[in-house]
């Protein structure tokens, strides 16, 4: 980021969640991203993509640089400490959670109700720790991604609540300060002294229910802290030096989960650039089927079996294409049409355009999807020790689709918008699909199907080894090139070749030495790949974590540990990861926070922790 940019660095944002939607809070205390009532709804505060698209600041007047920002340990509740010339402030921010009280009328559930659910409120409290400080509240929503300014009306007879409406939405701002309306914004200013407190809240709950007073606001934040800590206490986090990043990754993955259906969004945001000022800007507020197996691996590793089952039930509910194949991505409510549109009225983050709403890749053909689904079903079946009856038809349909399509070219795992190719990673996942389907068939005593699917898996494996290996013994990106692709790191992760196989070792070594920048892994070299786009992109954090796992699997544990420690050193100040990392300028790029980056971190750290424990036992 240049020194003159009005946009905070992506990695400086704090992530809040109520498992229905999420917010990003800038260091100056401004909520710059919030979509209500769900992750994929139009933004209410969109300053992240345009400095006129809505924001909500609560903090000291005239001071924009905080002293410290940390999460309340074990939670997604944010605390910010401010030092002003006249005193000290402590601010708590939370998308609050509390006990369930009947059906959720705001975002109806398809999964069984849980004991706790979202309040559908953003609650913020402030306490003066010393001296006296003037605090300000500036709430300036702009509905429908900044297109519709808010129309404000006072709520009731007092000056402590006001309703903002626009684009078919309404929310209520409530506070114990006096509110004034100025055009499209609601404002309040108040001086508090040592020991005094204040609060404000936004509510889009049924009936616009809001905190009754300061005590109620504080109680809601306390309940949210209990929710996150109780949830995290169920997770299996080993006592290891990587414990903290595992905990933060677990909280982030849970925070990106849409509780009503069990779906997980790939990231909270849309159109944060992969290339500074460029066109590689995508909407990631959807569920990628490719992520299923990594999601299941992470959840089961952390002992979060309930979340794993919720996610598998979401997958089982999805409507396939007419040929029986699942799409590569779905809406968090299971919808299939994610048609992409361009918002030319938004500047984009640091001028990166276009800003996209929806994702045009939703109807691409990607043959890796079948392997991701079936690997996750097998993993879940082995862990739960049963194959649910409703999942067997999914196994059959995805296996059949893999058989029908594995010989065809596709767009590959990275959704290239160029010419379809015979991508090795897609063939690899076709092998995974039939290998896992065969194992699942044996669990059901379907021996004929098991033999058929195993035979096809062997055919795919032979085809890859004949056409997908370069003359130097390295797995290539696709059959018509010797270019490298980081997706081939999936081969050791899915057991395609033994870790001792020279082709596997050669592939991992080639990616480590030829497809990295200062140790961070590129997906591919853009000048060697027809992805239909212009410009360079940053290194991919997912792939960098995959390299950690791959190095561990071929026995290079010291290099694996070193690679992971390098990645942990560049985490955001709050322990979060975007999708990419720009090595030259040492900054995060792409949508944020990125679920896949945190899933890959969990997998990488888990392998090293297991190796460390084995070494301890052997001493």
N, C-alpha and C positions, 0 to 999 in steps of 0.2 A: 504494500500500500504506500502511495506517495504521501509526503508530509502534508500536502494540501488537500488530500481526499477528505470529504465530509463523512465517509463511511468508516465505522470502526473495523478493525481487522476481524475476519470471520471467526477466528479462534478466540476472540475476546468476549464473545457472547456467552451468557449463562443460559442454560436450558432448564425450563420448568415443564412439568407434565402432570396431567390428571388422568392419563391413560384413555383420554378421549380426544384431547388436543394438546398442543404444546405452545410455549412462548419462548422467545429469545429476548433477553434483557441486556442492553448495552452497558458498558462500564459506567456511563453517566446516569444510570438509573432509568433509562427510557426503554419501554417495551417497544421494540422495533418490528416484531413479528408475532402475530396471534391470529389464528383462524378460528372462528366460532360458528357452530358448536363442536366441529370435528376437525381432524387434521387436514382434510382435503376440501374444506369449505373455503369460500372466498375470504381473503384476509380482511380483518377489521383494522389492524395496525400493520402497515406494510412498508415502513421506512427502510427496511432492509433492501428493498428493490427500487426505491425512489424516495428521496428525502421529503417529498410532499405527500406520501401515501399513508400517513397516519402514525401517531406515536402516543405514548402515555408515560410521562415522567413523574416520579415521586421521589423527592430527595431535597438536599439543602439548596437554597436559592443562591445562585451565583458561583457554585462550586461544581465542577464537572469531573474531577479526578478523585476517585475513592482511595482510601488508605488501604483497605483490604477487602477481598471478596472470597468467600468460601461457602461451600455447601454445609448445612448442618450435617455432621457426620452420619453416614448411613441413609441419606435422604436425597430427594430432588427439591429440597427447600433451600432457598438462597439467602445468605446474609451478607450485607454490605456495611462496612464501617467507614464513616466519613469524619474527617478532621477539618473543621472550618476555623477561621480566625477567632471565633467566639465560643467554640465548643466542639463536642463530639456527638455523633449520631450513630445509631444502629438500626438498619432497615431489614425487615424480613419480607421475602416475596414468596408466594406459593399459589399454585393452582390447587385448590384445596380438595381434600378427600374426607369422607365421613361415613358413618353407618348408613347402609341402604334403608330407604323408607318406601318400599313398594316399587312398582314399575317405573323405569326411567322414561319420562315422556319427551325428553329433549332429544336423546339419541337412543332409540329403542334397542333392546338387546335381543340377539338370537341365541346367545349362550346362556346357560343357567345363571341366575343372579348370584353375586358374591356378597359376602358380609359387608364389604365397604365399596363405595362407588364415588364417582365425581360429584362434587357440589355444583359444578358448572359456574364456578366463581374464581376470579383472580383477587386474592386478598393480600394487602400490603400494610404492614405496621411499622411505626417508627418510634424510637425511644431516645430521648436525650440523655446521654451518659454523663455529660459534664458541661458546664457553662450554659449558654442559651443560644439557640440556633433558629433562624428563620427557614421554614420548610415551604416548598411549593409543590402544588399538584397541577399538572397541565395535561389534560386528556383531550386529544384531538384525533378522534377516529375518522377514517375515510373508508367507507364500505366498498365492497366489490373491487378489491385490489386498487384502492385509491380513486376509483371512478366517481363515487357518490359521497359528497361531504355529509356530515351528520347534521340532522335537525334536532335541536335540543329543546326539551320542555322540562320545567321543574316538576318533581314528583311530590304531590301532597302540598301541605301548607308551609313546611319548613324550608330552609335553604340548605339542607343537608343531603338531598338526593335529587338526581336529575336523570332523565331518560334520553338516550341518543337513538335515533332511528334513521334508517336508510337502506335501500335495496332489499326491502322485505325483512330486515332484521331490526331488533331492538334490544338494547341492554341498559342496565341501570347502574349509574355511578352513585355510590353512597359513601359518606364520610362524616366524621364528627367535626370537620372544619366547615366553614361557610363557603358555599359554591356560588360562583358568578359565571354567567354565560357571556362569552365574547365570540360572536360569529359562530364558527364551527367547532369551537373548543369550550370546555368547561375548566375553570381555574379556581384555585384556592391557595391562600398563603396564610401562614400562622407561625407565631414564635412560640417555641416550647423551651422550657428550662429543665435543668437537671432533675431526673426522676419522672418527668412528664412524658406522656405517650400520645400518639394519634394513629388513625388508621384510614384507609380508603379501600373500597372494593368495587369490582365490576361483576355484575351478575347477568347471565343469560339463562338462568335457571327457570323452571316452570313457575309462572307467576312473578318472575323477577325477584324471587326471594333473595334477601340480602342479610348480612350480619346486622343484628339489632343494635349493637353498640360495640365499643372497644373490647369489652370482655368476650363477647361472642366472636369477634374477629380473631382475637388471640386464641380462643378455644379451637377455632377451625384450623389455625396453623398448627397448634399442638396436636390435634387429631391427625393432621397430615403427616407430621413427623412420626407419630406412632405407627401410622399405616406403612410408611416406607421402611421403618426399622423392623416392624413385625414381618413384613414381606421378606426383607433381606435376611432375617434370622432363619428363614426356611432354606436358604441357599447353602450349598456346601462350598465354602471358600477355604481352601487349605491354608494353614499357618505357614506362610512362605513370604519371601521378600516381594513377590508379585501380588500379594493379597489385595493391596489397595487398588491397583488398576483393574483387577478382576471385579472388585466390588463396584467400582464406578461404571465399568462396562455392563455389569448385570443391571444396575439401576437405569442405565441409559437404554438398554434393550427393553426393559419393562416399560420405561417411559415412552418408548416408540410403539408400544402395543395398544391396539384399539380394543378396549375391554368389551364393547358390545358384541363383537364377532370373533375375537381372538386373533385377528389379523395383525401383522406388524408392518409399519411403513418403512420404506428403505431409508428415508430421512425426513426431517421435519419440514424442509423447505423446497422451494422451486427456484430454478434459474440462477443459483449461485455459480459463478463461472469456474469451469475447469481450466480455461485459458483466460488470463487477465484481459479484459476488454474484448474477448472473442465471442464466438457463436456456440461454443460447446456448453450450452446451458439447458438443463433438463428439469422436468418436474418429477420429483422422487417421492411424492406423497402417496405412493401406492404399494401394493404387495407384489414382489417379484417371486414367481414360483421357484426360480433358481436358488433363492435364499432359503428354501424350506429345509434342505438337509443341513446347512450350516446353523440355522436357527435351532433345529432339533438337537444337533450335536452339542451346541452351547448350553441349551436349557437342560438337557439330560446330564451333561457333565456337572452342572451346578446343582443338580438334584431338584430342579424346578419342573417336576413332572406334571403338575397341574397346568402350567402355562403351555407345556409341550402338547398336552392332550387338547387344550383349547385350540391351539394352532392347527393341529391335525384335523379337528372337527371342522374348522373353517375351510381347509383344503377339500375335505370330503363334500362340503356343501356346494363347491364351485360348479358352475355350469360349463361343460366343455364345448368345444367347437363341434360342428356337425360330424366331423370325422372321429370324434371321441377324444381328441387331443386337448389338453389344457392350454390356455393362452400362456404367454410368458409373464403376464402381469394382470392383476385385477384391482378394482377399487377395493377399499377397506370394507365396503359393504357387500362385496362380491360382484359388483357390476362389471360388465365386460367392455362397454364402450368408453374408452378414455381418450376420445378424439382431441387432438392437439390444436390449440389456437394461439395466436401471437398477440401480445399486448404492447402495441407500438407506443401507447401513451405513457409507458413507464420507462425511465432511463436505464433500468437495470443496475445491478451492483457495480459501482465504479464504471458505469457506462457499458457494461457487458450486455449486449443485446443479440438476439431477441429474448424477451421474457416470455416463457412458454407456460401455458396452463393446459394440463393434459399431457399425454405422452404418445406421440405418433408411432412409437415402436410396439404398441400393445398388440397389433395384429401381425407382427413379423413372424416368420417361421424360424424358430430356433430349436434345433433338435436336441439340445442339452436338457430341455425341460423335463423329459421323461425320466432321465437318470436321477435328477434332483428329487423328484417326487418319490420314486421307488426306493432310493437309498434312505430317504426320511421315513418311509413306511416301514422298511425293514428295521431301522434303528429303533423306531418307536415300538415295534412289535417285540423285538428282543428285550427291550427295557421293561415294557409292561407285561411281558410274558403272555400276550394274547394278540391275535389279529382280529380287530373288530370286524364284524360281519359287513358293515357298510363300507369298509375299505377294500374288500376283495374285488368288487367290480372295478374300482379305480385301478387296482393292480393289473387286472386283465386288460382294461382299455389302454393304459399307458404302455404296457408291454407290446400290445398289438401295434400301437402307433410307432413305437421304436422300431419294430420289425419292418413296418411299411416305409419308414422314412430314413433309416440310417445310411442308405446309399446316396441320398440326395444332398446337394449343397444347401447351405443356409446362411444366415447372417452372422452366426457365431455368438459366443457368449457376450461379446461387447456390443452387440446390436449395431454392427457396422452398417452404414447406410449406402454402401457401395455394392458391387456385384456379388451375388451369392458365391460361396466357395465351399470346398470340402475341408472345413476347419477340423483340425485334429481334436480339439477339445470337445467339439460336438460329437465326433465319432466315439471319443473316450466316454462321454456321458451316455451314449447309446449302449456301449458295452456295460457300463454301470447299471443301466436300466434292466437289461436282460439277465445280467449276473444276479442282481438283487431279486428280480422277479422269480428266477429259478429257485432261489433260497426260500422265498415266501411260499412258492408252490409246494415245496417239500414240507414246510411247516403245516400245510393243509392236506398233505398226503395226495397231492395232485401230481403223481409221478410223470404222467405223459407230458403235461405242460412243463414240468421242471426240466425234462430232457430236451424238449423242443427249444425252450428259452436258453438253456445252457449251451446247446449246439450253436444257436445264433450268436450268443455272446462270444464263442470261440471264433466264429467267422469274422466278427467285427474286429476282434483282437488281431487276427492274422492280417486283415486288410490294413489296419493302422501300422503294423510293424513292416508291412511290405511297402506302403506308399507314404507313410507319415514320418519316416526316419531319413535324415539327410545322410550324405556320404560319410560324414564324420561321426555318425552314430548318435545324432541329437534329434529329439522329437521336434518337428517343425510346426509353424503356425497353420499352414494348410498345404494340401497336396501339390500346389503349383508354385511353391516358394520355399526357400531355405531360411526365411526370416524367422526370428524367434518370437514367442508369445508367452507372456507370463501365465496364461491360463493352463499351460502344460504342467505347471507345478501341481495341478490337481491330480496328475497321474500317480505320484507316490501317495498323496493324501487318500485316494480311493483304492489303493492297492492294485493298480493296473499292472505294474511290474514290481518285482521284489526290490527292496531297497538296495540289495547287493548287485542288481543288474547294472552292467556297465553303461547301457543306454540311459538308464535312469540317472545314474551319477553324472554322466556327461551332460545331460540336459540341465540338471540343477546347477552344475558348475558353469555352463555356458550362460545361463540366465544371470547368475551371480556376477559374472565378470563382464558380460557384454550388454546386458539390458538393465543396467543400474546407473544411477547418478549419485555419487557419494554414498553408495550403499542402499539407496532407495530404488525400488523396482518400478520400471515403466511397464504399462500394459503391453506395448509394442512400440516400435519406432514409427512415428507418423509418416515419415518419408518412404517407408517400406510397405505401408498398409493402405489399401483403398477403403477408407472408412467413410467417404463421401463428405468430409468436412475439411476445413482449412485450419491452419495454426497448430502450434505445438501444445502439448498438455503436460501437466505436472506428473510427478511420480505417483503411483497408486498405492495407497496405504494398505488396501486389502492384499495386493500382490506382495507387498513387502512383508506382511505378516505370514503369508503363505510360504515365503522363502524361509522364514524362521522354522516353520513346521517341516518343510522339505529338508533343510539342512539337518534338523534333528533326526529325521527318519533315515538319512543315509549315514548317520553316525558322526556327523560333524557338530558335536554338541557345543564345543567352545565357540565356534563361529555362530552357531544358532543363538546362544546366549548373548553374544556380542551384538548380533543383529537386533534382537529384541530390546536390549538396553538402549541401542541407538534410537529405536522407535519410541520407547518410553520417554526419552529425553525431549522429544519434540511434541509431546501431548500439549493440549491447550492449558492455560493457567488453571483451569478447573477440571483437567483430566479427560477432556473430550477430543474426538477426532472428526475431521471432515473426511471427504473422500480422497483428496489428493494433497500432496505436499510439494510446493515449489522450492526446490533445493537452492536455487540461486539467491532467492530473497527470503528464504527461511520462513515461509508462511503457508498456512492451510488454504486450500482451494476446494471448490465444489460444495455440494449441499451438506448441511450441518444440523445436528450431529448425524453421522452416517452409521446406520446399523451394521452394515457389512464390515466396516472397519473394526467395530467393537466385537462382532462375532468372530472375525479372524484373529483378533487379539486373544480372545478367550481360548480358541483352539491352539494358538501358538504357545501361550503361557502354560496351558494345560499339559502340553507335551514336554516342555522343559521341566515343569514341576514333577511330573511323573518320573522323568529321567533322574532328577536330583534325589527324589525319594529312593529310587532303586539303588543309586550310588551309596546313599547313607546305609541302606540295609546290607550292602555288600562289604561294608567296612568291618 
